[in-house]
Amino acid sequence: MSPNAEAAAAVPRRIVYGINDKPPWAFTIVGGFQHVLTLFGATTLVPLIFGPQMGMDTLQIGVLVASVYFCMGVATLLQISPIGSGLPIVQGSSFSFIPPIATIIAARKGAGVGPTMAAISGALIAGGVVEALVGYLRLAGAVRRVITPVVIGPVIMLIGFSLAPVAVNTASGNWGLSGLVVVGVLLFSLGLGRRLQIVSVLLAVVAAYLVALVLSAAGVFARGSPSYVDLAPVVEAPWWLWPQPWRYGLEFNLGFFAVILAAYFASMIESIGDYHSISYSAGLRDPEPRTISKGIGSEGVGSMISGIFGGVGTTSYTENIGLVNITGVASRYVVGAGAVILIVMSLLRKFGTLVATIPSPVIGGAYVALFGIIGALGIQVLSRADLRSQRNLVIVGVAFLLGLGLPPFIQEHPLAFQPQWLAEILGAILRTGMAVGGIAALILDNLLPGTPQERGIRA
């Protein structure tokens, strides 16, 4: 069914602008900017995690941030185009990719920024090819039958909870500043009548950043302190940054490819649910298999583009679906305007560099708030299956325990056997909690007898 046909068969809802409506240009720009504000916080945090881990300086992190904006803008335009789902859904950087990319960074420790980014780019491109094939060959339905909520739930839980040490270590530079962010997220998302829930992380980070900026200028935070805001790199940075393919080179590694596949499959399953959610929010009927397949294929192409231009993996953004639901503005043109704004922002190198000056304790506070929520979302996904089933409890318990316990063991006792390339591939997989937990849950869920209802499979 085409988007026009879907609009004609719309579910009755309060829709101010439908999927094919063209609002006035001024409203379109304002609405697009609102989408940018909604995705800004989470999308920006992902490169701010990886940059310091790779040893990037502020200027290099600024380039990474700008590259991510560019790739997400392009991916969003692809998603609303004929080669994508055509649904008004925004693409942003995915937290699912944090553990596998962190594994790649750890494996390339000491190699420098260029070789590390080259390895990340190769993994993103290879995984993107797989996702694109799953989508455009219409295999998404088969994937849903094999990768159920019993599998995806523990994977998402492991993504969030395994990042707890990262959150705590980053926040520990200044607990007061980090605590200010956490309090801000709680205040903006749960207080104030929840009117600012969608941009709660962004507002909390901006407020804490301004506090750090004032205290740095007043001399309370000394230069070199984790809390110090140094604006000198912003002054040094050029005004413009043009997209550059293969900025860091390219390396394909089978081990890294195997590790990142778990993130792609987790992202695919989440996105399928998001396509249903955005269809409801836009006043449309449930998306047809063809729409879902094109959406997944488009996300794969978007991730390939991210690999080419030095970004990170892309996925659909639930926060922006919530924005459509709240405002009733489901126009693809408004979402497209947001994508164009992101691309324009990516060209302003000074802006990306300014974002890179956010002190690590401020980022740590955002981590504390977000990573716990991600883990809890895994529980929410798992609740689609029958949690009263002893079968499911055994599967989840074994998968979660292995996902938490095996990677540290493998880290201390690296695999050493011949052929070496196979040992490296297995070692990379077994050092990634979400991959271990996902594989264990996948095998058990598909071997142990269970009804579709028990496994959380919906017709």
C-alpha positions in Angstrom: 0.0 0.0 0.0 1.4 3.4 -0.9 1.7 6.2 1.6 -1.3 8.0 -0.1 -3.4 4.8 0.2 -2.4 4.5 3.8 -3.4 8.1 4.5 -6.8 7.4 2.9 -7.3 4.5 5.3 -6.2 6.5 8.3 -7.0 5.5 11.8 -9.1 8.4 13.4 -6.8 10.5 15.4 -6.1 14.2 16.0 -3.8 14.9 13.1 -2.9 18.6 12.4 -0.8 17.8 9.3 -1.0 14.4 7.7 1.9 12.5 6.2 1.5 14.1 2.7 0.5 17.6 3.9 2.8 20.5 3.1 2.6 23.0 6.0 3.6 26.7 5.5 7.4 26.9 5.1 7.9 28.9 8.3 6.0 26.2 10.3 7.9 23.5 8.4 11.2 24.9 9.5 10.1 25.4 13.2 8.7 21.9 13.2 11.8 20.5 11.8 14.0 22.3 14.3 11.8 20.8 17.1 12.6 17.3 15.7 16.3 18.3 15.9 16.0 19.4 19.5 14.3 16.1 20.3 17.0 13.8 18.9 19.9 16.2 19.7 20.7 15.0 23.2 20.9 11.2 22.6 22.4 11.5 19.2 25.2 13.7 20.4 26.0 11.6 23.4 27.0 8.6 21.3 30.0 10.3 19.6 30.9 11.9 22.9 31.3 8.4 24.4 33.5 7.1 21.6 35.7 10.2 21.1 37.4 10.2 24.5 37.7 6.4 24.5 39.7 6.7 21.2 41.9 9.4 22.7 40.5 12.2 20.4 41.2 15.8 21.3 38.4 18.4 21.3 38.9 19.3 17.7 38.7 15.7 16.6 35.6 15.0 18.7 34.1 18.0 17.0 34.7 16.4 13.6 33.1 13.2 14.8 30.0 15.0 16.2 29.6 16.9 12.9 30.0 13.7 10.9 27.3 12.0 13.0 24.9 14.9 12.3 25.5 14.7 8.6 25.0 11.0 8.4 21.8 11.1 10.5 20.4 13.8 8.3 21.1 11.8 5.2 19.7 8.6 6.7 16.5 10.5 7.6 16.0 11.8 4.1 16.5 8.2 2.8 13.9 6.9 5.3 11.2 9.3 4.1 12.0 8.8 0.4 10.7 6.1 -1.9 13.6 3.8 -1.1 12.7 4.0 2.6 9.5 3.3 4.5 8.0 6.7 3.5 6.9 7.1 7.1 7.7 10.4 9.0 10.3 8.7 11.2 13.6 10.3 12.2 17.0 8.5 12.2 19.5 9.0 15.0 22.6 7.3 16.5 21.8 4.1 18.3 22.9 3.1 21.8 22.8 -0.5 20.6 26.1 0.1 18.8 27.9 1.3 22.0 29.1 -2.1 23.4 30.3 -3.6 20.0 32.1 -0.4 19.0 33.6 -0.1 22.5 34.9 -3.7 21.9 36.5 -2.5 18.7 38.1 0.5 20.4 39.5 -1.7 23.1 40.9 -4.1 20.5 42.6 -1.2 18.7 43.9 0.4 21.9 47.1 2.3 21.2 46.7 2.1 17.4 45.6 5.7 17.2 42.4 7.4 16.0 42.8 6.7 12.3 43.1 2.9 12.5 40.4 2.6 15.1 37.9 4.6 13.1 38.9 2.7 10.0 38.0 -0.6 11.8 34.7 0.9 13.0 33.9 2.1 9.5 34.5 -1.3 8.0 32.2 -3.0 10.6 29.4 -0.5 10.1 29.5 -0.9 6.3 29.6 -4.7 6.4 26.7 -4.8 9.0 24.8 -2.2 7.0 25.0 -4.5 3.9 23.4 -7.3 6.0 20.6 -5.0 7.3 20.0 -3.7 3.8 19.7 -7.2 2.4 17.4 -8.3 5.2 15.2 -5.3 4.4 15.1 -5.2 0.6 15.0 -9.1 0.3 11.9 -8.9 2.6 13.4 -11.2 5.2 12.3 -9.0 8.2 9.3 -11.2 8.9 11.5 -14.3 9.1 13.9 -12.5 11.4 11.0 -11.6 13.7 10.0 -15.3 14.0 13.6 -16.2 15.1 14.6 -13.1 17.1 11.7 -12.7 19.6 11.2 -10.5 22.6 12.7 -13.3 24.7 16.0 -12.7 22.7 15.8 -8.9 22.3 14.8 -8.2 25.9 18.1 -9.5 27.5 20.1 -7.9 24.7 18.8 -4.4 25.4 19.1 -5.0 29.2 22.7 -5.9 28.7 23.3 -2.8 26.5 22.1 -0.6 29.3 23.3 -2.3 32.4 26.7 -3.3 31.1 27.4 0.4 30.5 27.1 1.1 34.2 30.9 1.3 34.8 31.2 3.7 31.9 28.5 5.9 33.4 29.9 5.9 36.9 33.6 6.4 35.9 32.6 9.3 33.6 30.4 10.9 36.3 33.0 10.5 39.0 35.1 13.5 37.8 32.6 15.8 39.6 29.7 14.2 41.3 28.1 17.5 42.0 28.0 18.5 38.3 26.8 14.9 37.3 24.2 15.0 40.0 22.9 18.3 38.6 22.3 16.6 35.3 20.5 13.7 36.8 18.3 16.0 38.9 17.6 18.1 35.8 16.5 15.0 33.8 14.2 14.0 36.6 12.8 17.6 36.9 12.3 18.1 33.2 10.9 14.6 32.5 8.8 13.8 35.5 8.2 17.3 37.1 6.8 20.5 35.5 3.8 18.6 34.4 6.0 16.5 32.0 5.7 19.3 29.4 9.4 19.2 28.7 9.8 15.4 28.8 10.9 15.1 25.1 13.9 17.5 25.5 14.6 16.7 29.2 18.1 15.3 28.6 19.1 18.2 26.3 17.8 20.8 28.8 19.6 19.2 31.7 22.9 19.0 29.8 22.6 22.6 28.7 21.9 23.8 32.2 24.8 21.9 33.7 27.1 23.1 30.9 26.2 26.7 31.6 27.0 26.2 35.3 30.3 24.6 34.4 31.1 27.5 32.0 30.4 30.1 34.7 32.4 28.3 37.3 35.3 27.8 34.9 35.3 31.5 34.1 35.2 32.4 37.8 38.2 30.2 38.5 36.3 27.7 40.6 37.2 24.9 38.1 40.9 25.0 37.3 42.2 24.4 33.8 42.9 20.7 33.3 40.0 19.8 35.7 37.4 17.3 34.2 34.8 20.0 34.9 36.7 22.8 33.2 35.2 24.3 30.0 37.9 25.3 27.6 36.5 27.4 24.7 39.9 27.9 23.0 39.4 25.0 20.6 36.2 26.6 19.4 38.1 29.8 18.5 40.8 27.7 16.8 38.4 25.6 14.8 37.6 26.6 11.2 34.0 27.7 10.4 33.3 25.0 7.9 33.7 21.2 7.7 32.8 19.5 4.4 31.8 15.8 4.3 34.7 13.6 3.4 34.4 9.9 2.6 37.0 7.6 4.0 38.3 10.3 6.2 40.0 7.7 8.4 40.6 5.0 5.9 38.9 1.6 5.9 39.5 -1.8 7.4 37.3 -4.9 7.2 37.7 -7.4 10.1 35.6 -10.5 10.4 35.7 -10.5 14.2 34.4 -6.9 14.4 31.8 -7.6 11.8 30.5 -10.6 13.8 30.4 -8.5 17.0 28.5 -5.6 15.5 25.8 -7.9 13.9 24.1 -8.3 17.3 23.6 -4.5 17.4 22.1 -4.5 13.9 19.6 -7.3 14.7 18.6 -5.5 18.0 18.2 -2.3 16.1 16.1 -4.0 13.3 13.6 -5.5 15.8 13.2 -2.2 17.6 12.7 -0.4 14.4 9.9 -2.8 13.3 8.1 -1.8 16.5 8.8 1.8 15.8 7.2 1.6 12.3 4.0 0.4 13.9 4.2 3.2 16.5 4.8 6.0 14.0 1.9 4.7 11.8 -0.4 4.9 14.8 0.9 8.3 15.7 0.5 9.6 12.1 -3.1 8.3 11.9 -2.3 5.4 9.6 -3.1 1.8 9.6 -0.4 -0.7 10.6 2.5 -0.7 8.1 2.4 -3.4 5.5 5.4 -5.9 5.2 6.6 -4.0 2.1 6.8 -0.7 4.1 8.6 -2.4 7.0 11.1 -4.1 4.6 11.9 -0.8 2.8 12.4 0.9 6.2 14.9 -1.7 7.4 16.7 -1.6 4.0 16.9 2.1 4.2 18.4 1.9 7.7 21.0 -0.5 6.4 22.0 2.0 3.7 22.1 4.8 6.2 24.5 2.8 8.4 26.7 2.1 5.3 26.8 5.8 4.6 27.7 6.4 8.3 30.6 4.0 7.8 31.7 5.8 4.7 31.6 9.3 6.2 32.9 8.5 9.7 29.7 8.4 11.7 28.0 5.7 13.8 25.1 3.2 13.4 21.7 4.6 12.7 18.2 3.6 13.9 14.7 5.0 14.2 14.1 7.3 17.1 11.3 6.6 19.5 11.6 10.1 21.0 10.6 11.7 17.7 7.7 9.3 17.3 6.5 10.7 20.7 6.8 14.2 19.3 4.6 13.3 16.4 2.1 11.8 18.8 2.0 14.8 21.0 1.9 17.5 18.3 -0.2 15.7 15.7 2.2 16.9 13.0 3.0 13.8 10.9 4.1 15.6 7.7 7.1 14.0 5.9 8.1 17.5 4.9 8.5 18.6 8.5 10.7 15.6 9.2 12.7 16.3 6.0 13.2 19.9 7.2 14.7 18.5 10.4 17.1 16.3 8.4 18.2 19.3 6.3 18.8 21.3 9.5 21.0 18.5 10.8 23.0 18.5 7.6 23.5 22.3 7.8 24.6 21.9 11.4 27.1 19.3 10.4 28.8 21.8 8.1 29.4 24.2 11.0 32.7 22.9 12.5 32.7 25.4 15.3 29.3 24.2 16.4 30.5 20.6 16.6 33.6 21.7 18.4 31.4 23.7 20.9 29.5 20.5 21.6 32.8 18.7 22.2 33.7 21.1 25.0 31.0 19.7 27.3 32.8 18.5 30.4 33.0 14.7 31.0 31.1 14.9 34.3 28.1 16.5 32.5 28.2 13.7 30.0 28.5 11.2 32.8 25.3 12.6 34.5 23.5 12.0 31.2 24.9 8.5 31.0 23.6 7.7 34.5 20.1 8.8 33.6 20.0 7.2 30.1 21.8 3.9 30.5 19.6 2.8 33.3 16.5 3.7 31.2 17.9 1.7 28.3 18.2 -1.4 30.6 14.7 -0.8 31.8 13.4 -0.6 28.2 14.8 -4.2 27.8 12.5 -5.3 30.6 9.6 -3.5 28.8 10.4 -5.4 25.6 10.7 -8.7 27.5 7.2 -8.1 29.0 5.7 -8.7 25.5 6.5 -12.4 26.1 4.9 -14.5 28.9 7.0 -13.7 32.0 5.1 -16.3 33.9 6.6 -19.0 31.8 9.4 -21.1 33.5 10.8 -21.7 30.0 11.3 -17.9 29.4 12.7 -17.3 32.9 15.4 -20.0 32.4 16.3 -18.6 28.9 16.5 -15.0 30.2 18.4 -15.9 33.4 21.0 -17.9 31.5 21.4 -15.4 28.8 21.7 -12.4 31.2 24.2 -14.2 33.5 26.4 -15.3 30.6 26.2 -11.8 29.1 27.4 -10.2 32.3 29.9 -12.9 33.4 31.6 -14.3 30.4 33.1 -11.2 28.8 35.3 -10.2 31.8 36.5 -13.8 32.0 37.5 -13.8 28.3 39.1 -10.4 28.7 41.4 -11.9 31.4 41.9 -15.3 29.6 42.1 -14.5 25.8 41.4 -17.4 23.5 44.5 -18.9 21.9 44.2 -21.7 19.4 44.6 -22.3 15.7 43.6 -20.9 13.3 44.4 -17.6 14.8 41.8 -15.7 12.8 39.0 -17.9 14.2 40.3 -17.3 17.8 40.2 -13.5 17.1 36.6 -13.7 15.8 35.3 -15.8 18.7 37.3 -13.7 21.2 35.7 -10.4 19.9 32.2 -11.9 20.1 32.7 -13.4 23.6 34.1 -10.1 25.0 30.8 -8.3 24.1 28.1 -8.9 26.6 25.1 -8.2 24.3 26.5 -10.6 21.7 27.0 -13.4 24.3 23.6 -12.8 25.8 21.9 -12.5 22.5 23.4 -15.7 21.1 22.6 -17.7 24.2 19.0 -16.4 24.2 18.7 -17.0 20.4 19.8 -20.6 20.6 17.7 -21.5 23.7 14.6 -19.7 22.5 14.6 -21.5 19.2 15.5 -24.9 20.6 13.2 -25.1 23.6 9.5 -25.7 22.7 7.3 -22.7 23.2 4.1 -21.3 21.8 4.1 -18.1 19.8 2.2 -16.4 22.6 4.7 -17.6 25.1 7.6 -16.3 23.0 5.9 -12.9 22.4 5.3 -13.4 18.7 2.3 -11.5 17.4 0.6 -12.4 14.2 
